[in-house]
Amino acid sequence: MFSFEFMRNAYVASTIIAIVCGFVGVFVVSRNMPFLTHTLSEIGFAGASFGMFIGITPLNGMLIFTVISSILVGKMGTKSSRRENSISAISGLFIGLGVLFLALSNKSASYATNILFGSVVGISQSDVNQMVILSVIVLLVLLVIYRNLKFDSFDPVGAKAQHVNSGLISIIFLVLLALSVSVAAQIVGALLIFILLTLPAASAKYFSHSVSKMIALAVVFGLIGVWLGLYLGYITNWPVSFFIATIECSIYFAALGFNRIMQN
Amino acid sequence: MSDLILETHDLWEEFSEKKILNNLSFKLKRGSFLSVVGENGVGKTTLVRIILGQLKPTHGTIKFFPNRKSIRIGYVPQFRNIDDEYPLSVKNFVALSFSGYKLPWLSRQERQQLKLVLQETDLEKIANEPLGRASGGEKQRAYLAQALAVRPDLLILDESTASLDPISKENLLRLVKKLNVDTGVTVLFVTHDIPLAKQFSDEYLLLQPNGYEVGPIDQLQVADYEGGQHV
């Protein structure tokens, strides 16, 4: 399997993605942002088709769209009373734009399928390099804001009382999320981002009582999903996303079951 | 050093053409235990928000001694969204308080401080249990421990006992009083519970719709308190 360059690239890329998603995912879950994450991935779809339309790589197109829109969402305010509605509006607008750019760029439907559901075949060495750089940036910034982000995510009331700058932390985190979404979409596709950004962290929550252990477990769950998913995809020729989604969901259901047993 | 920790002068706040706090001027002595009482809507929370720096007064001044920067404030609010699936342990919840742009792991000094505050608040036994499954009284002690972890000069309890049963209320306040005496932390206790205020505090500040009263706690008459008492 590793004699093929594309499989080697896919394994390297998915390992990086699982690590980044484990870190970022723990905060996505604690800040209650799975829906926003899903929207960012749809925005990523529009960005990728925009990239094709103007002749840049889908990853760069995604980066431009997701970063700009994450700042916009941050500025619009993340007040829960209107967050869902404003996210719905932005999501609708961007999916529409994605369809428009796809039509204008005259690409075949398989391009759209690749963006939406992911493709391991198309990952080149230069894509991997770019993913590594972006992932290192995300992880470094996360380490710098780690304590404040942790406080603001796990106890916003206490953080506000102690003058943690929630507004700034939120916007930085949204940008990091946008970068993670763009990177993760390369493997699992825009529509299935949350299987890596939400499910491993949501499962880890039931097995650990500290943020660092939650992150470690989320990374492990993510790695199990992508490594096994790629292998099963390789031997069956079925879509990798299907396997990753099934594995992550199974882990999540097992975690819920474990939690129920512990509570009883 | 001044024996005051803060002083307000001629303070009032305007909310949709309604004036509250009525030119409030009061002094808070370092190491004292002040209960802020008054019916709903007279400005108790507004005063707390002004002290915390979350709200600018429409008029008047608030002065900290020696200055605002050197005064650390610990705040225990009334509400918090901690459901029974909340994942962090009591210890890790308390440790959230060590914030700032520092290395992700705790320093040796911070770990010692954490251990001490868990001892002081009698949380050592349940330190590794998830906070979501702690009782109401234990949760409130954990909130208190988080506020105390940074060794505040001023501790603000904003109706922090309102949701507790009478025994837990008294236990929590006994603990706060002990810390007040032992460590010298100044306490500002916002409450509707007059008997509790009388039992533990030194002074009172009664906020009323048309004025305010300050004095030693034994002079606080229950009849003065127009909102009635919610024990």
Interface residues (C-beta under 8 A of the other chain):
Chain A: S30 L143 V144 I145 Y146 R147 N148 K150 F151 F154 D155 P156 V157 G158 A159 K160 A161 Q162 H163 V164 K205 Y206 S208 H209 S210 V211 S212 M214 N259
Chain B: L52 G53 Q54 I73 Y75 P77 F79 R80 N81 E85 P87 L88 S89 N92 F93 L96 S97 F98 S99 G100 Y101 K102 P104 W105 N128 E129 P130 Y143 Q146 A147 V150
